[in-house]
Amino acid sequence: MDELRRRSPEIVFDYNEDILVGQRLVKSENELRLMKHASKIADVGMTAAIEAIKPGTTENAVGSAARRGAMEAGADYVVRDRVQSGAEMGQLRWPFASPKKIRRGELVSIDLVGWAGAYGFDILRIGCAGRPTRQQHRLIEVATQATATMSDRLTDDEEIEASILPLKEFERDNFHVSPFGHGIDLEIVENPYLFRGVPGRLRKSMVLCIEPEVHWKRNFASIENEVIVTNRKPEMLTKLPVFWD
């Protein structure tokens, strides 16, 4: 911009965020191809992290496995491999991963964020150091269902809040679901945001990250998927399964 101003001092440049945001909300076919590629790389990194979860392994080691897997698969950069285990899952904490050793039977949350081909990827999965208990399995199941429920309402011209209203069905058996989602593009978190009180409508070829949070007693779980808005049921970019035994 400085070079343009120097070469053309008679021109006045005015930054208009609304125009830029509007252009980036809806992806072209080429952008969708690049974002699908980025999502595949995220799946590779997340698979490596899940396979690294074993009793006695540190959170740092699991995060390193995610980062290494994504980079070897072709990522430009991994900005976050947030790993939390046991009672600390869902808490705001710095650093994102720690030397804490994962105990047998603990759930482990992994949030993998980065870029490939200049476009972002952002997915979250939960693994277990051993076979999940029935309660742990139920918690992950509800988190998976909540993400799917939000995703299924993401259709062209639908109001943003329409994806949130169906989550009320989970407000039972002491489950509490906090809706959340966001757009993703050249930046990891972009418009539109999906939570209560946000106006606006969805448009075909938007790419969104859907990640409602499920709280049950003192337990936490969240499953994050990337989806493309279509005229019907959204297209799932994230191919990685949810459960590992």
C-alpha positions in Angstrom: 0.0 0.0 0.0 2.9 2.4 0.8 4.3 1.7 -2.7 1.0 2.4 -4.3 0.6 5.7 -2.5 4.2 6.7 -3.5 3.6 5.9 -7.1 0.1 7.5 -7.2 -0.1 10.3 -4.7 -3.2 11.7 -6.4 -5.2 8.6 -5.5 -6.9 8.4 -2.1 -7.1 4.8 -0.8 -9.9 3.9 1.7 -9.9 0.5 3.4 -13.5 -1.0 3.3 -13.6 -4.0 5.5 -17.2 -4.9 4.6 -16.3 -5.5 0.9 -13.3 -7.6 1.8 -15.2 -9.7 4.3 -18.0 -10.2 1.9 -15.7 -11.4 -0.8 -14.0 -13.9 1.6 -17.2 -15.3 3.1 -18.0 -17.4 0.0 -15.3 -19.6 -1.5 -14.6 -20.1 -5.2 -14.2 -23.6 -6.6 -10.4 -23.3 -6.4 -10.5 -22.1 -2.8 -12.7 -25.1 -1.9 -10.2 -27.4 -3.5 -7.4 -25.8 -1.5 -9.4 -26.0 1.8 -10.2 -29.7 1.2 -6.5 -30.3 0.7 -5.7 -28.5 4.0 -8.3 -30.5 5.8 -6.7 -33.8 4.6 -3.4 -32.6 6.0 -5.1 -31.8 9.4 -6.5 -35.3 9.5 -3.0 -36.8 9.0 -1.6 -34.7 11.9 -4.5 -35.5 14.2 -4.3 -39.3 13.4 -0.6 -39.1 14.4 -1.5 -37.4 17.7 -4.2 -39.9 18.5 -1.9 -42.8 17.9 0.7 -41.2 20.3 -1.7 -41.2 23.3 -0.5 -43.8 25.7 -0.3 -43.9 29.5 2.9 -42.1 30.6 3.2 -40.1 27.4 3.4 -36.3 27.9 1.0 -33.8 26.5 4.0 -32.2 24.7 4.8 -35.5 23.0 1.2 -35.8 21.7 1.3 -32.3 20.4 4.7 -32.8 18.8 3.3 -35.9 17.0 0.4 -33.8 15.6 2.7 -31.0 14.5 5.2 -33.4 12.9 2.5 -35.4 11.1 0.9 -32.3 9.6 4.2 -30.8 8.5 5.4 -34.0 6.9 2.0 -34.3 5.1 2.6 -30.8 3.5 1.4 -28.2 6.0 2.9 -24.7 5.6 2.8 -24.0 9.4 1.2 -25.4 12.5 0.3 -22.6 14.9 -1.3 -24.6 17.6 -1.3 -28.1 18.8 -3.2 -27.6 22.1 -3.3 -30.8 24.1 -5.1 -31.1 27.5 -5.8 -34.2 29.5 -7.9 -35.3 32.4 -9.5 -32.6 34.6 -7.8 -29.8 32.7 -9.7 -30.4 29.5 -11.6 -27.3 28.4 -9.7 -24.9 30.6 -7.9 -21.8 29.3 -4.3 -22.6 29.9 -0.8 -21.5 28.8 1.2 -23.2 27.5 -1.1 -25.1 25.2 0.6 -28.4 26.0 2.7 -29.2 29.0 5.2 -31.9 30.4 2.2 -33.4 32.3 2.1 -37.2 31.8 -1.2 -38.6 30.6 -2.6 -41.1 33.1 -4.3 -44.4 32.1 -8.0 -43.9 31.5 -7.7 -40.1 31.0 -9.4 -38.4 28.1 -7.1 -36.2 26.0 -8.3 -33.2 23.9 -6.3 -32.2 20.9 -6.9 -29.0 18.9 -4.8 -28.8 15.8 -4.6 -25.5 13.9 -2.4 -24.4 11.0 -2.2 -23.7 7.2 -1.6 -25.6 4.1 -1.5 -24.0 0.7 -2.0 -20.6 2.5 -5.5 -21.8 3.7 -6.3 -22.6 7.3 -7.3 -25.9 9.0 -8.8 -26.3 12.4 -10.1 -29.5 13.9 -10.5 -30.9 17.4 -10.7 -34.5 18.6 -10.7 -36.5 21.8 -8.7 -39.7 22.5 -8.3 -41.9 25.5 -5.3 -43.4 27.2 -6.9 -46.8 27.2 -10.4 -47.9 26.6 -13.0 -45.2 27.4 -15.5 -45.9 30.3 -19.2 -45.9 29.5 -19.5 -42.4 30.9 -16.5 -41.2 28.9 -18.0 -42.8 25.8 -21.3 -41.1 26.4 -19.7 -37.7 26.9 -17.8 -38.0 23.5 -21.0 -39.3 21.9 -23.1 -36.3 23.0 -20.3 -33.9 21.8 -20.3 -35.7 18.5 -24.0 -35.5 18.2 -24.1 -31.8 19.1 -21.6 -31.0 16.4 -23.6 -33.0 13.9 -26.8 -31.3 15.0 -25.4 -27.9 14.4 -23.8 -28.9 11.1 -27.0 -30.4 9.7 -28.8 -27.0 9.8 -26.0 -25.2 7.8 -27.8 -24.7 4.5 -27.9 -21.9 1.9 -29.9 -18.9 3.1 -30.6 -20.3 6.5 -30.4 -17.9 9.5 -27.3 -18.4 11.6 -29.2 -18.9 14.8 -31.2 -21.8 13.1 -28.1 -24.0 13.7 -28.2 -23.3 17.4 -31.8 -23.8 18.3 -31.7 -27.7 18.0 -29.0 -27.9 20.7 -31.8 -27.5 23.3 -32.5 -31.2 22.9 -29.3 -32.0 24.7 -30.2 -29.9 27.8 -31.1 -33.1 29.7 -29.3 -35.6 32.0 -27.2 -32.7 33.3 -25.6 -32.0 29.9 -25.1 -28.3 29.0 -24.1 -27.4 25.5 -22.6 -24.0 24.5 -22.9 -23.4 20.8 -20.0 -22.1 18.8 -18.6 -22.0 15.3 -16.7 -19.7 13.0 -15.7 -19.2 9.4 -12.2 -20.2 8.2 -10.3 -19.0 5.2 -6.8 -17.3 5.0 -7.2 -16.7 8.7 -8.2 -19.4 11.1 -11.1 -17.6 12.7 -13.2 -15.4 10.4 -16.8 -14.3 10.0 -19.4 -15.5 10.3 -19.5 -16.5 14.0 -22.1 -19.0 15.1 -23.5 -18.3 18.6 -26.6 -16.9 20.1 -27.6 -13.4 19.1 -25.6 -13.2 15.8 -27.8 -11.9 12.9 -27.4 -12.9 9.3 -27.8 -15.8 6.9 -25.5 -18.5 5.6 -24.5 -18.7 2.0 -23.6 -21.6 -0.2 -19.8 -22.3 -0.4 -19.1 -20.9 3.0 -16.6 -23.0 5.0 -17.2 -23.2 8.7 -15.7 -24.8 11.8 -18.4 -26.2 14.1 -17.4 -26.8 17.7 -20.1 -26.7 20.4 -18.8 -27.4 23.9 -20.5 -30.0 26.1 -20.3 -29.8 29.9 -21.5 -32.7 32.0 -21.0 -32.4 35.8 -17.2 -31.5 35.9 -16.4 -33.1 32.6 -15.9 -31.4 29.2 -15.8 -32.5 25.6 -15.8 -30.8 22.2 -15.6 -32.2 18.7 -14.7 -29.8 15.9 -15.4 -30.4 12.2 -15.0 -28.3 9.1 -17.9 -28.2 6.7 -19.0 -26.6 3.4 -22.4 -25.0 3.3 -24.5 -26.4 0.4 -28.1 -26.2 -0.8 -28.8 -29.4 1.2 -26.9 -31.2 3.9 -23.4 -29.7 4.4 -20.4 -31.3 2.9 -18.0 -32.7 5.6 -14.4 -31.8 5.1 -13.1 -33.5 8.2 -12.9 -37.3 7.4 -11.2 -38.4 10.7 -13.3 -40.8 12.9 -14.3 -39.8 16.4 -13.8 -42.9 18.5 -10.6 -44.8 19.2 -10.5 -47.8 21.6 
